[in-house]
Amino acid sequence: MDRRDLTDLLTLRTVARERSFTRAAAQLGVSPSAISHTVRGLEERIGVRLLTRTTRSVAPTQAGERLLATTGPLLDEIAAELAAIGELSHRPAGTIRITTGVHAANTILWPASRKLLADYPEIAVEISVNSGFVDIVADRFDAGVRLGETVAQDMVAVRIGPDMRMAAVATSGYLDARKAIAAPADLADHNCINLRFPTLGGLYAWEFEKKGREINVHVAGQLVVNDIAIALQAALDGAGIAYLPEDYVAPHVEAGRVRRVLADWCPPFAGYHLYYPSRRQQSQAFALLVDALRYRGD
């Protein structure tokens, strides 16, 4: 390996990410002509064009995409290891980026992060709320949060919350004026508040189970949302039935603002897990956050 290759790969990666020699040069503290010269030298040494250049933009060629996909994680590992070694003689520091849904952010991530940030002023946490699944490697997140059954097998998964249950809820005013609900099939006669998540390619099917019998129901209704807070508010306003995490609606059930239906069809399932690449080198800051989030039971 030519000793220049590592520096050149870092330069190539910056140009590909920024889609601009000028912006890449500003990040790296060199001139745009130096960036262009570096990339051209790398292309000449390996004998293949890595970037397509136009007057308006720069983009990786197919060969460039392949090279970046292969070397990018390795460069991240090197950077993480250097950061981890550097932290050995310092207090834990650095920014940790996590992608999650709004429910996990409110109930688990922020409560754990609040104490960690107070104890370690040099640590910063970025919580990015997204209702869809995110490629944490491609989007440069340190970790993500998903329900246990949806975590990919090539990831490290750390349980950070208890088992969960879903709850179908509506106001007494709505339920008393309509046909009683004894089984999931009865939802066909009701106005249900649908949730749409980007990764599902459509509306979320309500999942029920009783005595080993599993049923996925595609409900219908006048309202479709992509946020559980709006779904809950609509249910509280009497717009129909919402299907939401049990702990999220529990205060409203206890206060009598909504009533549950089909509770015996909603068994527990694996709760939230923090996940990250199995080859990721943990910094002190990241290890502290993992420990703060780790679920230890009741």
Phi and psi in degrees as a GROMACS rama.xvg file:
@    title "Ramachandran Plot"
@    xaxis  label "Phi"
@    yaxis  label "Psi"
@TYPE xy
-65.196  135.42  ASP-2
-63.762  -16.6191  ARG-3
-81.0873  -16.4375  ARG-4
-60.9719  -41.2748  ASP-5
-61.7348  -47.8815  LEU-6
-62.1515  -40.5324  THR-7
-66.6064  -37.4209  ASP-8
-65.219  -39.8628  LEU-9
-63.1449  -39.2794  LEU-10
-65.3669  -46.5111  THR-11
-58.5924  -42.4661  LEU-12
-64.4132  -39.59  ARG-13
-65.8502  -42.1619  THR-14
-63.3672  -44.5005  VAL-15
-63.8009  -37.894  ALA-16
-71.0591  -40.6388  ARG-17
-84.6277  -18.0204  GLU-18
58.089  31.4437  ARG-19
-163.928  132.484  SER-20
-67.959  -37.2049  PHE-21
-65.7764  -47.5948  THR-22
-67.3442  -37.7139  ARG-23
-63.1075  -41.5566  ALA-24
-62.3852  -40.2841  ALA-25
-63.3495  -39.2683  ALA-26
-67.6911  -39.5754  GLN-27
-89.7575  -8.48226  LEU-28
74.2636  32.4607  GLY-29
-131.194  178.395  VAL-30
-85.1395  153.979  SER-31
-57.7303  -35.3127  PRO-32
-66.1813  -35.1902  SER-33
-66.5645  -39.2296  ALA-34
-61.7376  -47.4145  ILE-35
-60.9564  -41.883  SER-36
-63.8685  -40.7672  HIS-37
-63.4245  -47.2739  THR-38
-65.6744  -41.2174  VAL-39
-62.4306  -39.2333  ARG-40
-64.3101  -39.467  GLY-41
-64.9896  -43.1067  LEU-42
-61.1901  -41.1437  GLU-43
-67.755  -36.2986  GLU-44
-69.4861  -36.5717  ARG-45
-96.8979  -8.42219  ILE-46
76.7179  28.0034  GLY-47
-150.27  145.399  VAL-48
-77.0723  132.882  ARG-49
-108.061  -22.2364  LEU-50
-129.594  142.434  LEU-51
-99.1117  122.426  THR-52
-109.886  130.579  ARG-53
-125.807  178.227  THR-54
-69.622  -19.6655  THR-55
-109.779  -25.9044  ARG-56
-153.684  170.224  SER-57
-131.386  136.431  VAL-58
-144.721  148.581  ALA-59
-66.6626  143.284  PRO-60
-76.4063  178.884  THR-61
-59.9865  -41.6251  GLN-62
-64.9154  -39.3928  ALA-63
-64.0193  -42.5753  GLY-64
-60.5025  -42.6851  GLU-65
-63.5394  -44.2597  ARG-66
-63.5053  -42.6068  LEU-67
-68.6854  -37.8912  LEU-68
-64.691  -33.6189  ALA-69
-80.2555  -44.2844  THR-70
-88.3237  -22.1882  THR-71
-55.757  -52.6537  GLY-72
-59.8604  -34.4466  PRO-73
-67.4401  -40.466  LEU-74
-63.5058  -38.5303  LEU-75
-63.0119  -40.9604  ASP-76
-62.4962  -42.9833  GLU-77
-61.8596  -45.9964  ILE-78
-62.9734  -42.2249  ALA-79
-65.2353  -39.7601  ALA-80
-67.0213  -41.8278  GLU-81
-61.3746  -40.8498  LEU-82
-65.6993  -40.9591  ALA-83
-64.6612  -43.3137  ALA-84
-63.7358  -40.7731  ILE-85
-64.5479  -26.3545  GLY-86
-79.5621  -11.6907  GLU-87
-58.8245  -29.6642  LEU-88
-106.805  14.258  SER-89
-134.094  167.014  HIS-90
-67.5096  150.228  ARG-91
-54.347  134.277  PRO-92
-152.389  167.379  ALA-93
118.284  168.521  GLY-94
-101.468  133.689  THR-95
-113.713  121.843  ILE-96
-105.449  126.779  ARG-97
-131.242  135.101  ILE-98
-104.069  139.451  THR-99
-159.932  170.019  THR-100
-86.7844  167.067  GLY-101
-66.3917  -36.6238  VAL-102
-64.6113  -49.3785  HIS-103
-64.6166  -35.6011  ALA-104
-61.2568  -43.6725  ALA-105
-76.5309  -38.72  ASN-106
-92.5693  -23.8037  THR-107
-126.505  -55.1803  ILE-108
-64.3021  -50.2888  LEU-109
-67.3026  -44.2236  TRP-110
-56.8879  -39.305  PRO-111
-72.641  -40.0199  ALA-112
-67.6338  -34.3162  SER-113
-57.4206  -46.5059  ARG-114
-70.8171  -39.9922  LYS-115
-61.0948  -45.0638  LEU-116
-65.557  -33.8932  LEU-117
-68.3927  -36.5366  ALA-118
-80.1792  -26.5306  ASP-119
-131.426  88.8992  TYR-120
-61.824  -21.6997  PRO-121
-83.0947  -7.49769  GLU-122
-93.9128  137.707  ILE-123
-123.296  142.191  ALA-124
-123.371  128.549  VAL-125
-109.605  117.675  GLU-126
-105.874  114.218  ILE-127
-105.251  112.632  SER-128
-86.8802  123.776  VAL-129
-146.604  131.37  ASN-130
-78.916  -11.5373  SER-131
-105.259  167.755  GLY-132
-75.6712  136.94  PHE-133
-115.863  140.248  VAL-134
-77.3732  100.041  ASP-135
-68.0338  -26.3123  ILE-136
-73.5013  -50.7633  VAL-137
-64.5546  -37.3259  ALA-138
-93.0538  8.1861  ASP-139
61.2016  40.5916  ARG-140
-91.3234  150.124  PHE-141
-76.3094  -31.5172  ASP-142
-162.901  168.958  ALA-143
-137.389  170.302  GLY-144
-125.085  128.379  VAL-145
-142.68  166  ARG-146
-66.5841  146.521  LEU-147
-53.2208  -39.6852  GLY-148
-73.6166  -8.85599  GLU-149
-106.445  0.628938  THR-150
-77.2719  131.577  VAL-151
-63.5363  148.041  ALA-152
-67.9043  -22.1471  GLN-153
-87.2406  10.7919  ASP-154
-108.966  151.74  MET-155
-79.7868  130.434  VAL-156
-119.465  127.465  ALA-157
-119.332  121.54  VAL-158
-67.0555  126.948  ARG-159
-122.4  3.78711  ILE-160
-155.099  165.015  GLY-161
-73.7616  173.066  PRO-162
-57.9713  153.2  ASP-163
-121.196  162.78  MET-164
-135.194  153.795  ARG-165
-96.6429  161.84  MET-166
-142.047  128.545  ALA-167
-92.8984  120.675  ALA-168
-133.513  152.067  VAL-169
-158.941  164.93  ALA-170
-72.8831  155.835  THR-171
-61.2615  -36.6429  SER-172
-60.0527  -41.4131  GLY-173
-68.9686  -48.0451  TYR-174
-67.7219  -39.2857  LEU-175
-68.1144  -22.0146  ASP-176
-91.1682  0.0143857  ALA-177
-133.037  175.577  ARG-178
-60.4502  139.405  LYS-179
-64.3662  152.63  ALA-180
-114.218  114.243  ILE-181
-112.768  -22.0198  ALA-182
-147.027  159.9  ALA-183
-54.3823  -32.3128  PRO-184
-61.941  -25.7695  ALA-185
-67.9968  -15.4865  ASP-186
-64.5775  -18.1755  LEU-187
-62.1726  -23.0903  ALA-188
-95.3503  13.2209  ASP-189
-126.379  159.853  HIS-190
-87.013  104.557  ASN-191
-104.472  143.348  CYS-192
-91.7679  110.537  ILE-193
-84.4171  150.076  ASN-194
-114.038  134.177  LEU-195
-115.904  121.45  ARG-196
-112.176  136.214  PHE-197
-54.6445  -38.3425  PRO-198
-75.3017  -16.6325  THR-199
-84.6003  -15.9984  LEU-200
71.5018  11.2139  GLY-201
-179.557  -157.552  GLY-202
-83.5545  147.211  LEU-203
-69.8431  125.745  TYR-204
-82.9474  129.782  ALA-205
-73.1956  126.16  TRP-206
-102.496  125.427  GLU-207
-127.714  155.614  PHE-208
-153.627  139.119  GLU-209
-153.293  124.091  LYS-210
52.9674  43.7662  LYS-211
80.8787  -3.23275  GLY-212
-96.4528  118.111  ARG-213
-103.447  136.198  GLU-214
-135.802  128.482  ILE-215
-106.34  121.822  ASN-216
-111.325  123.611  VAL-217
-90.7379  99.8575  HIS-218
-83.7128  165.79  VAL-219
-130.604  154.769  ALA-220
-178.92  179.458  GLY-221
-82.1632  -17.6275  GLN-222
-122.108  133.577  LEU-223
-125.722  129.635  VAL-224
-133.26  168.212  VAL-225
-122.668  23.3784  ASN-226
-144.83  130.442  ASP-227
-68.7922  -25.1682  ILE-228
-64.8698  -40.2194  ALA-229
-69.2436  -39.4531  ILE-230
-61.1576  -42.8887  ALA-231
-64.6667  -44.2496  LEU-232
-62.5104  -39.0381  GLN-233
-63.0943  -41.4635  ALA-234
-63.8392  -42.8297  ALA-235
-62.0636  -29.7853  LEU-236
-84.4216  2.85058  ASP-237
82.4719  18.1687  GLY-238
-79.0393  -12.9612  ALA-239
153.845  -159.919  GLY-240
-100.132  132.74  ILE-241
-113.985  149.54  ALA-242
-120.026  105.095  TYR-243
-138.439  164.643  LEU-244
-56.4263  137.077  PRO-245
-57.6739  -44.6936  GLU-246
-66.7878  -25.6632  ASP-247
-71.4551  -35.2023  TYR-248
-98.8834  -8.67536  VAL-249
-52.9944  -45.2478  ALA-250
-59.8696  -34.3594  PRO-251
-76.8968  -32.0847  HIS-252
-67.4007  -46.1001  VAL-253
-63.062  -33.6484  GLU-254
-82.564  -5.60331  ALA-255
82.506  9.00167  GLY-256
-73.9536  -29.0098  ARG-257
-137.626  162.084  VAL-258
-120.572  147.67  ARG-259
-86.5652  148.349  ARG-260
-129.796  154.585  VAL-261
58.8103  31.6381  LEU-262
-60.2197  -33.6007  ALA-263
-75.7194  -3.41992  ASP-264
-102.444  9.58812  TRP-265
-122.166  81.7116  CYS-266
-77.6863  164.193  PRO-267
-70.3895  155.285  PRO-268
-142.866  167.123  PHE-269
-58.352  131.069  ALA-270
-82.7277  -157.025  GLY-271
-73.7624  143.174  TYR-272
-129.37  141.55  HIS-273
-85.316  133.889  LEU-274
-132.226  149.546  TYR-275
-157.778  162.081  TYR-276
-59.0597  139.634  PRO-277
-64.7188  -24.1742  SER-278
-93.1278  4.71318  ARG-279
-68.9379  130.295  ARG-280
-83.83  121.437  GLN-281
-80.1034  129.021  GLN-282
-80.1792  166.015  SER-283
-60.0743  -40.7803  GLN-284
-63.4233  -44.5342  ALA-285
-66.0126  -41.5749  PHE-286
-61.7356  -37.4797  ALA-287
-65.8506  -40.4137  LEU-288
-67.1377  -41.6252  LEU-289
-58.9783  -44.1676  VAL-290
-64.9797  -37.3761  ASP-291
-68.7629  -31.3421  ALA-292
-85.4305  -23.895  LEU-293
-54.4436  130.435  ARG-294
-82.2081  127.408  TYR-295
-115.264  15.0761  ARG-296
84.2526  175.397  GLY-297
